[in-house]
Amino acid sequence: MNYARVIVDVPSQNTNRPFDYQIPEKFKGIVQPGIRVIIPFGPRKIMGYVVGLAEETTLQKVKSITDCLDVTPVLTDELLELGKWLSNYTLSYYISCLQVMLPQIMKAKYRKELWKMTDEDLDSDLEHVFQGRGVIPYEEFENSKLSYHVLRKHIQAGEVDVHYEVKSRETKKVTRIVEPGAEEIQLIEALEDLPKQANKQKQILEYFAENKQPVPKKQLLETLATTAASLKPLVEKGLVKEYQQEVFRDPYENRRFERTEPFPLTEEQSAAISPILQTIKNEKHDVFLLHGVTGSGKTEVYLQSIQEVLDKGQEAIMLVPEIALTPQMVERFKGRFGSKVAVLHSALSAGEKYDEWRKIQRKEVQVVVGARSAIFAPFTNIGLIIIDEEHETSYKQEDRTRYHARDVAIERGKNNLCPVVLGSATPALESYARAVKGNYQLLSLKKRMNEAAMPEVELIDMREELHAGNRSMFSTLLKEKLEERLAKGEQSVLFLNRRGYSTFVMCRDCGYVMECPHCDIALTYHRKHERLKCHYCSYEEPVPSKCPECESKTIRYFGTGTQKVEEVLQQLIPEARVLRMDVDTTRRKGAHEKILGKFGSKEADILLGTQMIAKGLDFGNVTLVGVLAADALLNLPDFRSAEKTFQLITQVSGRAGRHDKPGEVVVQTYTPEHYSIELAGSYQYEQFFNEEMKLRKAFNYPPYYFLTLVTVSHPNQLKVQEVTQKIAQFMRQKLSEHSHVLGPTPSALTRINNRYRYQCMIKYKQEPELRKLVQRILHYYEEEMKQENGLQITVDFQPYQLM
């Protein structure tokens, strides 16, 4: 092939198509779809992705590829096609869709190196280029005039590897390895010839006369209490070999995982797993919705389904929400499948993520467990995709390429002819509606494992507590039950829907509320550093001692955050050992694991936290769950607020009584009569679904209608109003009369980071031309969007954030 079709790394409407480049002779056979190349584009050299090859081009003048960044493709053919689909589906640039599939580290600036991965001599002129070294700059190979085919042959044989040294960002972890460079008899002869005073050299040779295995240099020097100076002469004489070897960073290398065996399945589990296994066997695509109450053994169904796929020699992707990627979850998968598992989540460093991704790319693992982006794992033979807690909104990416992992999973399922399993105790209404309609296959698990009872839920009306004179954030009943658990040596989990110390700071005299100067939002008080912080633009300031408006000293903190609850708990029950788990206490790497480890080994009586404790936790000694401010979500301007409230209460309640001890749940609320709280208390998902669907139908919301949210932002408020008005008018003219265009209205957060935000919402049942219309709008405003600090228009075809 003579020409490569390249998507260039310039995200704009005009460049959102492949450009033709000539393949120089030296790169022929190397350049193939899925590799990254450096190409001249205008006056500069930039990166691009090869998406196709051609014998001929219709262009008169074609530039040549300058360099290849990869020798083997980093994107599979399927991922290239998926990128094209994603670009059309979300109206994102093709380049952004390809970049979202790769580890962050591969988007940085890099220097290339060649690494020799074997001690044997290479059977070609490449050996001369290395000249006995383990690592050489890639330029030396390029200057050697050797063919790229020679290099590729050695790479495929695993004898040589291409490495990227990322400027200011370490991507590879390496170690120096030492091993004997001669036969045992030669080492013994050399021992005799060494001068008497060369004691340390003698020790090294004696060590290798007995041990033939390679050993890390650091370990050898520590074992023999010597230095590199004693080793050097032996290396020069060829008696000992020293070379560099890559060590894959394994975030779990210091952990021993107990191997686990599959559990015998209950009747319900067997009935749920059999259609999945049948689909795997027949290599058919289908979507299953596994609706199982908390603690019903969904994970075991996942594990045994994955085992079936591995036995067939295929691969599996398992998605879990970021906050449910707990050490317990990783342990289950590592315990069952050992080293066949790669784990991808945000707590890993950039280097660790890159190493895990390369294990997948090199086919060293067959299972990937990870958060949203793991759906793009570069597997080529996928037999099963599972999305656990499929209702979670974190599966939706909220910036640039606004994809939902569920949609991508179903598309990959079609491409690979494999089943997709969506699991949840509280499925998203859209998913359950599809299952009821027959678009998905519904599988149910209605009982807990070991026939354990669901915990009893008591709803406490906090208005009555106030009438009775209890002004505390803890109801009398919850306080009594917490003390009861302490006396019995059992543990409790307390869930609060927000972090920080209190939600806002207000002057009692004039009513002034401390707001962020850049956003229309009250600042949140954080007690630890005595600071007020904005959770949107990161602005912060010290807490004032008097009101900036009227200079009164009656500044008070309102609302409740986790820090404040912790403080009140210590006053109410001083003997209780409390662990707090929220964004502030889990910032440091490994903090999440440390807190859960402490709680698991019973070093604390109460675990207090935000959403991150609602999922995936399984502690046998937890018999009480308390939900504070259960209705915090109900007051948000979001049509899904009742659904989110129901899901959260059900999920948190599911943390209690998971083993042989019965559990109890206390839900504190100011609106106990609200159907989402009432029905979550009695685990009636179907009834909640029916109630909520009536409302969704009445107000034209999903799943009866589709939504598209257009948000416009600019530093000038009049400009934003004018553009949003024009967009809304254009849509009203072009769409059918069955569609509704709402707005323009200011967003719930009208100003973030000194930019004003307005939005309009489109509700529709069928608008096949909608994407084309949006494309026209984006094209029309492209010049204004290119300007620095210019106009921003974002379009979300499946909005979960309406703020």
HELIX and SHEET records of a PDB file:
HELIX    1   1 GLU A   25  PHE A   27  5                                   3    
HELIX    2   2 ASP A   77  THR A   90  1                                  14    
HELIX    3   3 TYR A   94  GLN A   99  1                                   6    
HELIX    4   4 GLN A  104  LYS A  107  5                                   4    
HELIX    5   5 LEU A  126  PHE A  130  1                                   5    
HELIX    6   6 TYR A  138  ASN A  143  1                                   6    
HELIX    7   7 TYR A  148  GLN A  156  1                                   9    
HELIX    8   8 GLU A  184  ASP A  193  1                                  10    
HELIX    9   9 ASN A  199  GLU A  210  1                                  12    
HELIX   10  10 LYS A  217  THR A  223  1                                   7    
HELIX   11  11 ALA A  228  GLU A  236  1                                   9    
HELIX   12  12 GLU A  267  ASN A  282  1                                  16    
HELIX   13  13 LYS A  298  ASP A  311  1                                  14    
HELIX   14  14 GLU A  322  ALA A  324  5                                   3    
HELIX   15  15 PRO A  327  PHE A  337  1                                  11    
HELIX   16  16 GLY A  338  LYS A  340  5                                   3    
HELIX   17  17 ALA A  350  GLN A  361  1                                  12    
HELIX   18  18 ARG A  372  PHE A  376  5                                   5    
HELIX   19  19 THR A  393  TYR A  395  5                                   3    
HELIX   20  20 ALA A  405  ASN A  416  1                                  12    
HELIX   21  21 LEU A  429  LYS A  437  1                                   9    
HELIX   22  22 MET A  449  GLU A  451  5                                   3    
HELIX   23  23 MET A  462  HIS A  467  1                                   6    
HELIX   24  24 THR A  476  LYS A  488  1                                  13    
HELIX   25  25 THR A  562  LEU A  572  1                                  11    
HELIX   26  26 ALA A  591  GLY A  600  1                                  10    
HELIX   27  27 GLN A  611  ILE A  613  5                                   3    
HELIX   28  28 SER A  641  SER A  653  1                                  13    
HELIX   29  29 TYR A  675  GLY A  681  1                                   7    
HELIX   30  30 TYR A  685  ALA A  698  1                                  14    
HELIX   31  31 GLN A  717  LYS A  734  1                                  18    
HELIX   32  32 LEU A  770  TYR A  780  1                                  11    
HELIX   33  33 GLU A  782  LYS A  786  1                                   5    
SHEET    1   A 5 PHE A  19  GLN A  22  0                                        
SHEET    2   A 5 TYR A   3  VAL A   8 -1                                        
SHEET    3   A 5 ARG A  44  ALA A  54 -1                                        
SHEET    4   A 5 ARG A  36  PHE A  41 -1                                        
SHEET    5   A 5 ASP A  67  CYS A  68 -1                                        
SHEET    1   B 3 VAL A 135  PRO A 137  0                                        
SHEET    2   B 3 TYR A 110  LYS A 116 -1                                        
SHEET    3   B 3 VAL A 160  VAL A 166 -1                                        
SHEET    1   C 3 VAL A 215  PRO A 216  0                                        
SHEET    2   C 3 VAL A 174  PRO A 180 -1                                        
SHEET    3   C 3 VAL A 240  GLU A 246 -1                                        
SHEET    1   D 7 VAL A 341  LEU A 344  0                                        
SHEET    2   D 7 VAL A 367  GLY A 370  1                                        
SHEET    3   D 7 GLU A 315  LEU A 319  1                                        
SHEET    4   D 7 ILE A 382  ASP A 388  1                                        
SHEET    5   D 7 VAL A 420  SER A 424  1                                        
SHEET    6   D 7 VAL A 287  GLY A 292  1                                        
SHEET    7   D 7 GLN A 441  LEU A 445  1                                        
SHEET    1   E 6 GLU A 456  ASP A 461  0                                        
SHEET    2   E 6 GLU A 664  THR A 669  1                                        
SHEET    3   E 6 VAL A 622  VAL A 627  1                                        
SHEET    4   E 6 GLN A 491  PHE A 495  1                                        
SHEET    5   E 6 ILE A 606  GLY A 609  1                                        
SHEET    6   E 6 VAL A 578  MET A 581  1                                        
SHEET    1   F 2 PHE A 504  CYS A 507  0                                        
SHEET    2   F 2 ILE A 555  PHE A 558 -1                                        
SHEET    1   G 3 THR A 524  HIS A 526  0                                        
SHEET    2   G 3 ARG A 531  LYS A 533 -1                                        
SHEET    3   G 3 GLU A 540  PRO A 542 -1                                        
SHEET    1   H 4 HIS A 740  ILE A 752  0                                        
SHEET    2   H 4 ARG A 755  TYR A 764 -1                                        
SHEET    3   H 4 PHE A 706  HIS A 714 -1                                        
SHEET    4   H 4 GLN A 792  ASP A 796 -1                                        
END                                                                             
